[in-house]
Amino acid sequence: MAKVLAADEVRALAHLARLEIEPRDVERLAHELGEILDHVACLGEVDTAGVEPMTHAVAMTLRLRDDVPGPCLPPLDGGVVVPAIIGGD
């Protein structure tokens, strides 16, 4: 039987994820999230001894570049000016 999250836990997770959920959906999501957590717990029981870590699902050679400093951002009152990316003018 899957763990069922409390309604407060579902609302807290939605808040952290910046999701707006309808009150009528809380109970359904509590069950679905519980099933997901149970599945993740099962994955933690898999024996991965001897399995090489991987960075990608498809074998590939990463092309790396030298770490060379580039132009600096302009200073302003002890900080730096960066372009706005969310709202604003």
Backbone torsions as a table, in degrees:
resi	resn	phi	psi	omega
1	MET	NA	130.2	-178.4
2	ALA	-71.4	145.4	174.8
3	LYS	-65.3	140.7	176.8
4	VAL	-110.3	124.3	179.1
5	LEU	-72.2	153.1	174.7
6	ALA	-74.5	153.7	-179.3
7	ALA	-57.5	-38.2	179.4
8	ASP	-64.5	-36.0	177.9
9	GLU	-66.0	-41.1	179.3
10	VAL	-63.5	-45.9	179.7
11	ARG	-64.4	-38.1	178.6
12	ALA	-65.5	-42.7	177.8
13	LEU	-63.9	-41.1	178.0
14	ALA	-62.3	-41.0	179.0
15	HIS	-62.7	-46.3	179.4
16	LEU	-62.0	-34.4	-179.6
17	ALA	-86.6	1.9	-179.0
18	ARG	57.6	41.8	178.5
19	LEU	-109.0	139.0	174.5
20	GLU	-98.6	120.3	179.4
21	ILE	-118.6	146.7	178.5
22	GLU	-78.1	144.0	178.5
23	PRO	-54.1	-33.6	-178.5
24	ARG	-69.4	-17.1	-178.1
25	ASP	-92.8	-9.4	-173.9
26	VAL	-60.7	-46.5	-177.3
27	GLU	-64.3	-43.4	179.0
28	ARG	-62.2	-44.1	-179.9
29	LEU	-66.5	-32.7	178.0
30	ALA	-60.3	-42.0	178.6
31	HIS	-70.3	-44.7	-177.6
32	GLU	-65.3	-42.7	178.9
33	LEU	-66.0	-36.1	176.0
34	GLY	-61.5	-41.2	177.9
35	GLU	-64.7	-38.7	178.5
36	ILE	-64.4	-44.1	179.4
37	LEU	-63.4	-38.5	176.4
38	ASP	-62.3	-42.2	179.9
39	HIS	-63.6	-43.7	179.0
40	VAL	-63.3	-39.2	177.7
41	ALA	-61.8	-38.5	177.0
42	CYS	-63.7	-38.2	179.1
43	LEU	-63.8	-32.4	178.5
44	GLY	-67.6	-16.7	-179.5
45	GLU	-90.4	-6.6	-178.6
46	VAL	-71.7	132.7	179.0
47	ASP	-75.9	112.5	-179.7
48	THR	-110.0	16.5	178.4
49	ALA	-59.9	131.4	178.4
50	GLY	83.1	-0.3	179.2
51	VAL	-90.8	124.2	-179.7
52	GLU	-68.5	135.2	174.5
53	PRO	-64.2	150.7	179.3
54	MET	-135.2	152.7	179.3
55	THR	-100.5	-12.0	-177.0
56	HIS	-154.2	152.2	-178.9
57	ALA	-70.9	-20.5	179.5
58	VAL	-114.0	131.3	179.9
59	ALA	-61.1	130.1	179.5
60	MET	-157.0	157.3	174.4
61	THR	-98.5	123.6	-179.5
62	LEU	-77.3	134.8	176.6
63	ARG	-92.7	112.7	-177.9
64	LEU	-102.9	153.2	176.7
65	ARG	-118.8	160.5	175.6
66	ASP	-64.8	144.9	177.7
67	ASP	-85.8	90.7	-176.3
68	VAL	-112.7	128.3	179.1
69	PRO	-63.1	144.7	177.9
70	GLY	-112.6	-166.2	-179.7
71	PRO	-62.8	145.7	-179.7
72	CYS	-86.0	156.1	173.3
73	LEU	-75.5	150.6	-177.6
74	PRO	-68.6	135.4	179.1
75	PRO	-77.3	152.1	176.6
76	LEU	-152.9	111.5	177.2
77	ASP	51.1	47.5	177.7
78	GLY	81.5	0.9	178.7
79	GLY	-124.7	-163.3	176.3
80	VAL	-127.9	153.4	178.9
81	VAL	-96.3	126.2	177.5
82	VAL	-124.6	150.7	179.3
83	PRO	-67.7	143.0	176.9
84	ALA	-70.2	138.4	178.5
85	ILE	-119.5	-14.2	-179.5
86	ILE	-124.8	116.6	175.5
87	GLY	52.6	-156.3	177.1
88	GLY	71.3	177.0	179.9
89	ASP	-100.8	NA	NA
